[in-house]
Amino acid sequence: MTELEEYRARFEECEHAFMAATNTDDREEIRKEWKQVAACVKYLKTPEKFYNDKYYKRHFEDYRVWEVRLGTYFAEKYEIESVLDLGCGVGSYLEGFIRGGADKICGVELCYDQIEPYIIPILHPFIFKGDVTKISDLPISGTQYDCAFSIEVAEHLLPEKTDLFIEHLAASTDRKIIFTAAKPGQPGTGHINCRPKEEWIDMVTAHGFVHEKEETANDVEVIKLLGAPKYIQNNLMVFTRK
């Protein structure tokens, strides 16, 4: 049975359970699960076409300015010479890391075919098409970087793949993780795996990292001045390997 078939079966189970439930509280809990399962079904139908060209064009034309600034800032502050960006989009953060002094970069992006027209030439050799939960299938598997970087990606993963994604993130660096992920209730397309910030922190620290709470707070003040939107400021987490 494929993942899509499994979720369609779960959708039907939720539907039957909702219709059979008589308690208001039970119906509300089932309704929440039903809604999330429905979102997963929608995602699994066309995961590589979840965003249209307008979305990627907007990222390149409008978001690129502050994304490059953030990449440059993090590279300079933490003296990052190598970085892996999981879910790199059009690669603007990687562009910033290069400007900040990194000489070894790599990006992984599931929707490579859609973003390819917006990747600047210097980045083309360093961005790979791939699933961030299956980087062991890519030629970069086993490579260590100064920094593992992922911005607003984890909330788009199937919930059961979360642990695998965090494992890949942690295994890819011997120094730093810089990470954001959406909280419950944060608006956005394909947000099927939103979790409280504390939950993300617990998952990363379980892999031998320390959450740099004070450094994160300092970074938030800086990226605010660099133009990062509020959700990036709110979700930012910086970790250091113990």
C-alpha positions in Angstrom: 0.0 0.0 0.0 1.4 3.4 -1.0 1.5 6.4 1.4 -1.4 8.0 -0.5 -3.5 4.8 -0.2 -2.8 4.6 3.5 -3.9 8.2 4.1 -7.0 7.7 2.0 -7.9 4.7 4.2 -7.3 6.8 7.3 -9.5 9.5 5.8 -12.3 7.0 5.5 -11.7 5.8 9.0 -12.0 9.3 10.4 -15.1 9.9 8.4 -16.8 6.8 9.8 -15.6 7.6 13.3 -16.9 11.1 13.1 -20.3 10.0 11.9 -20.5 7.3 14.7 -19.3 9.6 17.5 -22.0 11.0 19.8 -19.9 13.0 22.3 -19.2 16.5 21.3 -15.6 16.4 22.6 -14.9 13.2 20.7 -16.3 14.6 17.5 -14.1 17.6 17.8 -10.9 15.5 18.3 -11.8 13.3 15.4 -12.6 16.4 13.3 -9.1 17.8 13.9 -7.5 14.5 12.9 -9.7 14.2 9.9 -8.7 17.7 8.8 -5.0 16.9 9.0 -5.4 13.6 7.2 -7.3 15.4 4.4 -4.4 17.9 4.1 -1.9 15.0 3.9 -4.0 13.3 1.1 -4.0 16.6 -0.8 -0.2 16.9 -0.4 0.5 13.3 -1.4 -1.4 13.6 -4.7 1.1 16.0 -6.2 3.9 16.8 -3.7 6.2 18.2 -6.3 3.6 20.6 -7.7 2.2 21.9 -4.4 3.4 25.4 -5.2 2.9 27.1 -8.5 5.4 29.2 -10.6 4.0 32.4 -9.1 5.2 31.2 -5.6 8.8 30.6 -6.7 8.9 33.8 -8.8 7.8 35.8 -5.7 10.6 34.1 -3.6 13.2 35.0 -6.2 12.0 38.6 -6.8 10.8 39.6 -3.3 12.2 37.3 -0.7 15.7 36.9 -2.1 16.9 40.2 -0.8 16.4 39.4 2.9 17.2 35.7 2.5 20.7 36.6 1.1 21.2 39.0 3.9 20.4 36.3 6.5 22.7 33.7 4.9 25.5 36.3 4.8 24.9 37.2 8.5 24.9 33.6 9.8 28.0 32.7 7.7 30.0 35.7 9.1 28.8 35.4 12.7 29.4 31.7 13.1 32.4 31.5 10.8 30.6 28.9 8.6 32.8 27.6 5.8 30.4 24.8 4.7 26.6 24.5 4.8 23.9 22.1 3.8 20.5 23.6 3.2 17.6 21.1 3.4 14.7 22.4 1.4 16.7 25.2 -0.1 14.1 26.6 -2.5 15.7 28.9 -5.1 18.9 28.9 -3.1 19.0 32.5 -1.8 20.2 31.6 1.6 23.1 29.6 0.0 23.9 32.7 -2.1 24.2 34.6 1.2 26.4 32.0 2.8 28.8 32.3 -0.2 28.9 36.1 0.2 29.6 35.5 3.9 32.7 33.4 3.2 31.4 29.8 2.9 33.3 27.9 0.2 31.4 24.6 0.4 27.6 24.7 -0.1 24.9 22.2 -0.9 21.2 22.4 -1.2 18.5 19.8 -1.5 15.1 20.6 -3.0 12.2 18.3 -3.8 10.7 20.8 -6.3 13.9 21.3 -8.3 12.1 21.2 -11.6 9.9 24.2 -10.6 12.7 26.2 -9.1 15.4 25.6 -11.7 14.5 28.7 -13.8 15.2 30.8 -10.7 18.5 29.4 -9.6 21.4 31.8 -10.3 24.2 30.2 -12.4 26.8 30.1 -9.6 24.4 27.9 -7.5 23.4 25.3 -10.2 26.1 22.8 -9.5 25.4 22.7 -5.8 21.6 22.2 -5.6 20.3 18.6 -5.9 16.7 17.4 -6.5 15.8 15.2 -3.6 13.6 14.4 -0.6 15.0 15.9 2.7 13.9 12.7 4.4 15.9 10.6 2.0 19.3 12.3 1.6 20.9 8.9 2.1 19.9 8.4 -1.6 21.9 11.4 -2.7 25.7 11.6 -3.5 26.1 14.0 -0.5 25.2 11.2 2.0 27.7 11.0 4.8 29.2 14.5 4.2 29.7 16.7 7.2 29.2 20.5 7.2 29.9 23.3 9.6 26.2 24.1 9.5 22.9 22.2 8.8 20.3 24.8 7.8 16.6 24.4 7.1 14.1 27.3 7.0 10.3 26.6 7.1 10.5 23.1 5.6 9.7 20.6 8.4 6.1 21.7 8.6 5.6 20.4 5.1 6.6 16.9 5.9 4.4 13.9 6.6 4.3 13.7 10.4 5.7 10.2 10.5 8.8 11.4 8.6 9.7 14.1 11.2 12.1 12.0 13.2 14.0 10.9 10.0 14.3 14.5 8.9 15.7 15.6 12.3 18.2 12.6 12.1 19.4 13.8 8.7 19.7 17.4 9.9 21.7 16.3 13.0 23.9 13.8 11.2 24.9 16.4 8.6 26.8 18.7 10.9 29.5 18.5 13.6 28.9 22.2 14.7 25.7 24.1 14.1 22.1 23.7 13.3 20.1 26.8 12.2 16.5 25.9 11.9 12.9 27.2 11.7 9.6 25.4 11.5 6.0 26.5 11.7 4.0 26.5 14.9 0.4 25.3 15.1 -1.9 27.8 13.6 0.6 29.5 11.4 -1.0 30.2 8.0 0.6 28.7 4.9 0.2 26.2 2.1 0.8 22.6 2.9 1.3 23.0 6.6 0.6 19.4 7.6 3.2 19.0 10.3 3.1 22.1 12.5 4.4 21.6 16.1 5.2 23.8 19.1 8.7 25.2 19.1 9.5 23.3 22.3 8.8 20.0 20.6 11.2 20.9 17.8 13.8 21.9 20.3 13.4 18.6 22.2 13.8 16.6 19.0 17.0 18.3 18.0 18.6 18.3 21.5 18.0 14.6 21.7 20.6 14.2 19.0 23.4 15.7 21.1 22.9 19.5 20.5 22.4 22.4 22.9 19.7 25.0 22.2 21.5 28.3 22.2 18.6 30.3 23.7 20.5 33.5 24.3 22.3 33.4 20.9 18.9 32.8 19.2 17.4 35.8 20.9 20.4 38.0 19.7 20.1 36.6 16.2 16.4 37.4 16.1 17.1 41.1 16.9 19.6 41.2 14.0 17.5 39.4 11.4 14.6 41.6 12.2 16.7 44.6 11.1 17.8 42.6 8.0 14.2 42.3 6.9 13.2 38.8 8.0 9.4 38.4 8.3 7.8 37.9 11.7 7.3 34.2 11.4 11.0 33.6 10.7 11.9 35.7 13.8 9.4 33.8 15.9 10.5 30.3 14.7 14.3 30.7 14.7 16.3 28.1 16.7 20.1 27.9 16.8 21.8 24.8 18.1 25.5 23.8 18.9 26.8 20.3 19.0 27.8 19.3 22.5 
